[in-house]
Amino acid sequence: MSAKTDPRDESGGSKYFYRRSLSGRELLPVLGVAAAAGLLAFYVARIMQQRTPLLPEDSPARRPSRPRPPRAR
């Protein structure tokens, strides 16, 4: 039988974690990502609002069609 090269026992480790408070320096990247995501969402919403419709409002294709009366036989 060959000997183990890494005889560490891994059964003693805990699977629980605790949250630590972050310093201002550690929060800067998170705040930058949040600001960039907010600006991107604002930009996309602004572009969607500024779009010009392809068909004008008074176009016949935009008017609701009336149901046709039944044809006489």
N, C-alpha and C positions, 0 to 999 in steps of 0.2 A: 504494500500500500504506500502511496506517496503522501508526503506530509503537506498540510495546507500551507500556502505561501502567505496568506493573510488570516491569522488566527483570531481576528477581532470578533467579539460576540455582538451581534446586531439585535438581539432580542431585548436588550435593556433600554432601547430608545423609546422616547415618548412620541405619540402621534398628535399631541395637543400643541397648539401654538398660542401665543399671546400677542396682542397688538401693542406696539410701542408708539410713543408720540414722535412725530417727525419734526425735524428742524426746518427753518425757513429755506435753507439751502437745498434740502431734500424735496421741498414742495415746489420749487421753481419749475422743474420740467413738467410737472403735472398741471400747474397753472398755465404754462405756455401751451400745452396741448388743448386744454379746455378753452382758452381764448381763441386758438386757431379753429377749433371745431365750431365755436359760436360764430366767428366771422364767416366761415364757410357756409354755415346754415343761413346766415343773413344774406350773403351774396346770392345763393341759389334761390331763396325766396324772392329777393328783389328782381332777379332775372326772370323768374316765372311770372311775376306781377307785371313786368314791363313788356311782355310779349305782345306783338300785334297779331290779332286774329287773322287767319288766312282768308276767311269769308267775312265781308262786312255784315253789320247787324241787319240791314234791310235786304239782304240777299234772299232770293227765292229758296235757296237750299237751306237757309236757316229758319224759314217760316214753318210752323207746324202744318203738316198736310191735313186736309180735311178728308174724312172718310168718303169714299165714292158711293153714290146711291146705287142700289142694285140695278143691274141692267134688265130691261124687259125682254122677254123671249118672243 
